Amino acid sequence: MNVEVGESFGRWPGGDDAASLAVVSSASVACGFHAGDYNAMLRIVELAGDGPVALGAHPGYPDLMGFGYRRLDMTPREIRAMVLYQVGALQAMVVAAGRRLHHVKPHGALYLQTLVDPDVAGAVVDAVASVDPDLFVYTTAGTVCEAVATAAGLGVVTEFFPDRPLSADGSLLVNWADHFDPSPANVAARVASFLDHGAVPAVGGGMVAVSGDCLCVHTDNPAGAAVPAAVVDELRRRGVTVAAPQPVERPGR
């Protein structure tokens, strides 16, 4: 159970991070490019403390105005450097707190590009492997990013977004507020559909197949932390244990 956190900036708070961290098993932390800054990043690390929530980096395009939802024309070399910069910044804070970074999950337009573009996926995966080959990559099942990360020998955690609408072909819709009300009840109902049928309603009608090792929700939902709480309640009601995947230690580490 993953939540995206730290999406604040300066004096502007984005989402109820503390309450969300209290119920999930892993968190993807904004690294200052699409949202967040060094104070927001450090606050998340401090809130997590030495508790059970695994911390990962959530790098995105340098697009504060567009919240990282706009695709930028960057070369693979530039993308690799951009991801290294953001992951390294959060890793320093996590290590300073006596912990170890758990995963990397691209944000927004960068995430969507990694799903279909092998050059972008390769740049992101190469950056992750260069920082720490034991880091997980969080992505969508059956995509280019999953294939590239697996080929590179990285651990992959596939995810489903119960609080975001999907088109009939399974693609995520960025303008989610136009298509879906992510209330706690609605999101929990999608989790139930995912567990029972391996499919959820698609925008425009019909059902779309979904799969994943992880459920991911967002703190910018109108209902805030009530959404991850409702998801975890639904999982526990069904006897599902919520825990972050554990890395396999490599020889010599």
Backbone hydrogen bonds, N-H to C=O, Kabsch-Sander energy under -0.5 kcal/mol:
donor,donor_aa,acceptor,acceptor_aa,energy
2,N,215,L,-3.3
3,V,26,S,-1.3
4,E,217,V,-1.5
5,V,3,V,-0.6
5,V,28,S,-2.5
8,S,6,G,-1.6
9,F,12,W,-2.2
12,W,9,F,-2.5
15,G,13,P,-0.7
17,D,15,G,-1.5
20,S,16,D,-1.8
21,L,17,D,-2.8
22,A,18,A,-1.0
23,V,20,S,-1.6
24,V,20,S,-1.2
25,S,1,M,-2.2
26,S,1,M,-2.0
27,A,54,A,-2.8
28,S,3,V,-2.4
29,V,27,A,-0.6
29,V,56,G,-3.2
30,A,5,V,-2.5
31,C,58,H,-0.8
32,G,35,A,-2.0
36,G,8,S,-2.1
41,M,37,D,-2.7
42,L,38,Y,-2.1
43,R,39,N,-2.1
44,I,40,A,-1.8
45,V,41,M,-2.0
46,E,42,L,-2.4
47,L,43,R,-2.8
48,A,44,I,-2.5
49,G,45,V,-1.6
51,G,48,A,-2.2
54,A,25,S,-2.6
56,G,27,A,-2.7
57,A,103,H,-2.4
58,H,29,V,-2.3
63,D,33,F,-0.6
63,D,61,Y,-2.1
67,F,63,D,-0.5
67,F,64,L,-0.7
68,G,63,D,-2.1
69,Y,66,G,-2.0
74,M,72,L,-1.3
79,I,75,T,-2.5
80,R,76,P,-2.6
81,A,77,R,-2.1
82,M,78,E,-2.5
83,V,79,I,-2.4
84,L,80,R,-2.6
85,Y,81,A,-2.3
86,Q,82,M,-1.8
87,V,83,V,-2.9
88,G,84,L,-2.5
89,A,85,Y,-1.5
90,L,86,Q,-1.9
91,Q,87,V,-2.7
92,A,88,G,-2.0
93,M,89,A,-1.3
94,V,90,L,-2.6
95,V,91,Q,-2.9
96,A,92,A,-2.2
97,A,93,M,-1.1
98,G,95,V,-2.0
99,R,94,V,-2.4
102,H,55,L,-3.2
103,H,55,L,-0.6
104,V,136,F,-2.3
105,K,57,A,-3.0
107,H,59,P,-2.2
109,A,68,G,-2.6
110,L,107,H,-1.3
111,Y,107,H,-1.3
112,L,108,G,-2.4
113,Q,109,A,-2.1
114,T,110,L,-2.0
115,L,111,Y,-1.0
116,V,112,L,-0.5
116,V,113,Q,-1.3
117,D,113,Q,-2.9
121,A,117,D,-2.7
122,G,118,P,-2.3
123,A,119,D,-1.9
124,V,120,V,-2.3
125,V,121,A,-2.9
126,D,122,G,-2.4
127,A,123,A,-1.7
128,V,124,V,-2.3
129,A,125,V,-2.8
130,S,126,D,-1.9
131,V,127,A,-1.6
132,D,128,V,-2.5
135,L,132,D,-2.0
136,F,102,H,-2.1
137,V,155,G,-2.4
138,Y,104,V,-2.0
138,Y,136,F,-0.5
139,T,137,V,-0.5
139,T,157,V,-2.0
143,T,140,T,-0.9
144,V,115,L,-2.5
147,A,143,T,-1.9
148,V,144,V,-2.8
149,A,145,C,-2.6
150,T,146,E,-2.2
151,A,147,A,-2.3
152,A,148,V,-1.5
153,G,150,T,-1.5
154,L,149,A,-2.4
155,G,135,L,-0.6
157,V,137,V,-2.5
158,T,156,V,-0.6
159,E,139,T,-1.8
160,F,214,C,-2.3
163,D,216,C,-0.6
164,R,161,F,-1.4
167,S,171,S,-2.5
170,G,167,S,-1.9
173,L,165,P,-1.6
174,V,172,L,-0.6
176,W,174,V,-2.4
178,D,175,N,-1.5
179,H,176,W,-1.9
180,F,176,W,-2.0
183,S,181,D,-2.0
187,V,183,S,-2.7
188,A,184,P,-2.4
189,A,185,A,-1.9
190,R,186,N,-1.6
191,V,187,V,-1.9
192,A,188,A,-2.2
193,S,189,A,-2.1
194,F,190,R,-2.5
195,L,191,V,-2.5
196,D,192,A,-2.6
197,H,193,S,-2.7
198,G,193,S,-0.7
198,G,194,F,-1.3
199,A,193,S,-1.0
200,V,208,V,-2.1
202,A,206,G,-2.5
203,V,166,L,-2.9
205,G,202,A,-2.0
208,V,200,V,-2.8
210,V,198,G,-2.2
213,D,158,T,-2.0
214,C,158,T,-1.8
216,C,160,F,-2.4
217,V,2,N,-2.2
219,T,4,E,-1.0
221,N,218,H,-0.8
224,G,221,N,-1.8
226,A,223,A,-1.7
227,V,224,G,-1.8
229,A,225,A,-1.7
230,A,226,A,-1.8
231,V,227,V,-2.1
232,V,228,P,-2.6
233,D,229,A,-2.2
234,E,230,A,-2.0
235,L,231,V,-2.3
236,R,232,V,-2.8
237,R,233,D,-2.2
238,R,234,E,-1.0
238,R,235,L,-0.6
239,G,236,R,-1.6
240,V,235,L,-2.8
243,A,241,T,-0.6
249,E,247,P,-0.6
253,R,250,R,-1.9
